[in-house]
Amino acid sequence: MLLATSSASRPRGGYWIAVWVGNAAIAVAFVSYLGYFWPALGDTALLAAGVALAAIWLLTAVNVRGVRQGGWIQAVTTVAKLLPLVALAVAAPFFIDAGDFTPFNPSGQSTFGAVTAAASLTLWAFIGIESATVPAEDVEHPERTIPRATVIGTAVTAAVYILGTLAVFAAVPRQVLVDSTAPFADAAAVMFGDWAGTAFHPMFAGRAPVWYPAEAE
């Protein structure tokens, strides 16, 4: 019995660890983009950690307030994130050159090793897709709405991010990209001008994760 319980709990434990790591990664990305306007964040680790924790607890407070508040924040931050990504995706074909993707594997690893590493990061990025089912009790016709929203959302997200990533590779030199803390904003600056890089920074910094509370209002 103990062995069975332990085995069953491993996937759940691994999932929660991935979620915790995901929270930290998103908070770090938020601070990285915010550092464009607040340079001290890149120089003082304690300040950066404090801002990241403040962002996490602020969003936690929003979730505690209830589904309505969480949904509103999620809608605003999603639109703010998608607008610059769509702009990059639309502009990508005008900047792409075959030379931007050679060498295909500059990592020094085997092709299999490089693809495996990239696949792991890609699959990790999709953690949270199951969160669409959490507010099922609070939406109309969940048996139809939840599956439709999940499939459409995943398809749109994949298309936008693939094209947006191609735009980054096309616009930003590889040497610069390696050390960039805000690659999408850097690509926007190259494609549309410095004003776009400045405007896009807060949009990407606003990629706030908001999870709906299990208990509805």
C-alpha positions in Angstrom: 0.0 0.0 0.0 2.8 2.4 1.0 4.7 1.6 -2.2 1.6 2.1 -4.4 0.9 5.4 -2.7 4.5 6.6 -3.1 4.5 5.6 -6.8 1.2 7.4 -7.5 2.4 10.5 -5.8 5.6 10.8 -7.9 4.0 12.3 -11.0 2.0 14.7 -8.9 5.1 15.7 -7.0 7.1 16.2 -10.2 4.3 18.4 -11.6 4.3 20.7 -8.6 8.0 21.0 -8.7 7.7 22.0 -12.4 5.1 24.6 -11.4 7.3 26.1 -8.7 10.2 26.3 -11.0 7.9 27.8 -13.6 6.9 30.6 -11.2 10.5 31.4 -10.5 11.4 31.4 -14.2 8.5 33.8 -15.1 9.4 36.1 -12.2 13.1 36.2 -13.4 11.9 37.0 -16.9 9.7 39.8 -15.6 12.6 41.3 -13.7 14.9 41.0 -16.8 12.5 43.0 -19.0 11.8 45.5 -16.2 15.6 46.0 -15.9 15.5 48.0 -19.1 13.7 50.8 -17.3 15.3 50.1 -13.9 19.0 49.3 -14.5 19.7 48.7 -10.8 17.8 45.4 -11.1 20.6 44.0 -13.2 23.3 45.1 -10.7 21.7 44.3 -7.4 20.7 40.6 -6.9 18.9 41.4 -3.6 16.8 44.1 -5.3 16.0 41.9 -8.2 14.9 39.0 -5.9 12.7 41.4 -3.9 10.9 42.7 -7.0 10.4 39.2 -8.2 8.9 38.1 -4.9 6.7 41.2 -4.8 5.4 40.4 -8.3 4.6 36.8 -7.2 2.8 37.8 -4.0 0.9 40.6 -5.8 -0.5 38.1 -8.3 -1.2 35.7 -5.4 -3.3 38.4 -3.8 -5.2 38.9 -7.1 -6.0 35.2 -7.1 -7.1 35.2 -3.5 -9.7 37.9 -4.4 -11.4 35.5 -6.8 -12.0 34.3 -10.3 -13.4 37.6 -11.6 -10.3 39.6 -10.7 -7.9 36.9 -11.8 -9.7 36.6 -15.1 -9.5 40.3 -15.8 -5.8 40.5 -15.1 -5.2 37.5 -17.2 -7.1 39.0 -20.1 -5.2 42.3 -20.0 -1.8 40.7 -19.7 -2.6 38.2 -22.5 -3.6 40.9 -24.9 -0.5 43.0 -23.9 1.7 40.0 -24.6 0.1 38.9 -27.9 0.1 42.3 -29.6 3.9 42.6 -29.9 4.2 38.9 -30.6 1.7 39.1 -33.5 3.5 42.2 -34.8 6.8 40.3 -34.8 5.2 37.3 -36.4 3.7 39.4 -39.2 7.0 41.2 -39.9 9.1 38.0 -39.7 8.9 37.0 -43.4 10.4 40.3 -44.5 13.5 39.8 -42.4 14.2 36.1 -42.6 17.2 35.0 -44.5 18.6 31.4 -44.8 21.9 32.6 -43.4 20.3 33.4 -40.1 19.8 29.7 -39.4 23.3 28.5 -40.2 24.9 26.7 -38.5 21.8 24.9 -37.5 23.3 23.5 -34.4 26.0 25.8 -32.9 25.8 24.3 -29.4 28.6 21.8 -29.9 26.3 18.9 -28.9 25.1 16.2 -31.2 22.0 17.0 -33.2 20.0 14.5 -31.1 21.3 16.1 -27.9 20.4 19.6 -29.1 16.9 18.7 -30.2 16.3 16.8 -27.0 17.3 19.8 -24.9 15.1 22.1 -27.0 12.2 19.7 -26.8 12.5 19.6 -23.0 12.3 23.4 -22.8 9.4 23.5 -25.2 7.4 20.9 -23.3 8.2 22.7 -20.0 6.8 25.9 -21.5 3.4 24.2 -22.0 3.1 23.3 -18.4 -0.1 25.0 -17.2 -2.3 24.1 -20.2 -4.3 21.9 -17.8 -5.2 25.0 -15.8 -7.9 25.8 -18.3 -10.0 23.2 -16.5 -9.7 24.8 -13.1 -12.6 27.4 -13.5 -14.9 24.8 -15.1 -17.5 25.4 -12.4 -17.6 29.1 -13.2 -18.0 29.2 -17.0 -21.0 28.5 -19.1 -21.2 25.2 -20.9 -17.8 24.0 -19.7 -18.1 20.7 -21.6 -17.9 22.7 -24.8 -16.1 25.9 -23.8 -13.1 24.3 -22.0 -12.0 21.9 -24.8 -12.5 24.6 -27.5 -10.6 27.2 -25.6 -7.8 24.8 -24.9 -7.3 23.6 -28.5 -7.7 27.1 -30.0 -5.5 28.7 -27.4 -2.8 26.1 -27.9 -2.8 26.4 -31.7 -2.8 30.2 -31.7 0.0 30.3 -29.1 2.2 27.8 -31.0 1.8 29.7 -34.3 2.5 33.1 -32.8 5.5 31.9 -30.8 7.1 29.9 -33.7 6.8 32.9 -36.0 7.9 35.3 -33.3 11.0 33.2 -32.5 11.9 33.1 -36.2 11.7 36.9 -36.2 14.1 37.0 -33.3 16.6 34.8 -35.0 16.2 36.8 -38.2 16.6 40.3 -36.6 19.1 39.8 -33.8 22.7 38.6 -34.5 23.5 35.4 -32.7 26.4 37.0 -30.7 24.0 39.6 -29.3 21.2 37.1 -28.8 23.4 34.9 -26.5 23.7 37.7 -23.9 20.3 39.3 -24.4 17.9 39.5 -21.5 15.0 40.7 -23.6 15.3 39.1 -27.1 11.8 39.9 -28.3 12.2 43.6 -27.4 15.6 43.6 -29.1 14.1 42.2 -32.2 11.4 44.8 -32.2 14.0 47.5 -32.0 15.8 46.2 -35.0 12.6 45.7 -37.1 10.6 48.8 -36.2 13.1 51.2 -34.5 14.3 52.0 -31.0 10.8 53.2 -30.0 9.4 49.8 -30.6 12.0 48.1 -28.4 11.2 50.6 -25.6 7.4 50.2 -26.1 7.6 46.4 -26.2 9.7 46.0 -23.0 6.8 46.7 -20.6 4.4 44.6 -22.7 6.7 41.5 -22.3 7.4 42.4 -18.6 3.7 42.3 -18.1 3.4 38.6 -18.9 1.8 37.9 -15.6 0.8 34.4 -14.7 -2.6 34.3 -13.0 -4.0 31.0 -11.9 -7.7 30.8 -11.0 -8.4 29.7 -7.4 -10.0 26.3 -7.0 -12.8 27.8 -4.9 -15.2 30.1 -6.8 -16.6 33.3 -5.5 
